[in-house]
Amino acid sequence: MTSIKNYTINDVVQYLNFIGIKVPVSLKKYLHNTAKKEIYVRSHMSINLQNFYCHNFQVTNSMIRYANIDYLENILSWIKKYAKNCLQSYKYSNLSVKINLIKKVNLDLKLTDYLDMILQGIPNFRKKFYKMKKKGFIDLEKYYGKPNEGFSIYISELDSTFISLSFSDDLTVDNLVDLAHELGHAFYNESFKPQYFNLPNIVKSEQYAYENEIRIIKKIDMKSSLKESYCLNYLLQLFLYSAYLSFMLKLMRVQNDIEYVEVVKLFVECFEDYVPLKRKLSSSNIENDLIDSIENNKFDEFNFYYVMARFQVLQNNYAFFKKYVSNL
Ligand SMILES: [Zn+2]
């Protein structure tokens, strides 16, 4: 994950406090200032169906302005083909066993080994990283109240990045991937010192994060079944984001005069296109899925950033993916 705008120190302190992350001493003196409210709104608002349509309309419109609809549709049709080739040969149960491998397997390495491995390829960044760490900006420890989801926020006033991840002692391959991802964002910030995060910058920052994940997975000495697991995870996420993105685009075309049953139908269609796995699709299941996804803000602009970035990085590393997922 990445930040959607540049944050001031004040914003960051308020935000960290709000989501339950310990504020580093070096930032504590800013605690009493009041923050702008809107930075919380995006991540914590739960949207009801009515303003969901409006929100969705704005988001899809701004995406289309940036990428244009033909380009988006073209990317999505490629992804649909990949999804069909990739997933149709797997039984759902087999696939989930393979996918869960990197979430379960422990490499017998310490966090410092992970960090060394990641920082090795980007020597100029190492110094900056240890500066960030000294300031308490690298928060990797698991504690009560801390969100599981990792993120990195660029604090423009300090030209530094705050990284949050929640690791227990038992480190998995997945943890290594997450660390490489967030450090990829920090490395992007360090390289470009972005003045503001517009759509192209956000997509580029995500690309850096994914490229950094793949760089590590290529480099590290581990069983090929683990590398396959990484690739399948990457692809399945791409397919899921694409299903959501395609749903948003379809909804935008028909909104205003659409019945709820039609919304559900569109939702099912998108899932069947991009995640063609045999799963139980009873109507009550689908409705719950849809409502859950709306309440958890799954239909937001992040689908767009992730699809654009993941697709590009997949193209850049096609031979690597093809090596582990032969039916891609
Ligand atoms: Zn990210």
Residues whose N, C-alpha, C, O or C-beta is under 5 A from the ligand:
A	BS01	ZN	M1 T2 E206 A209
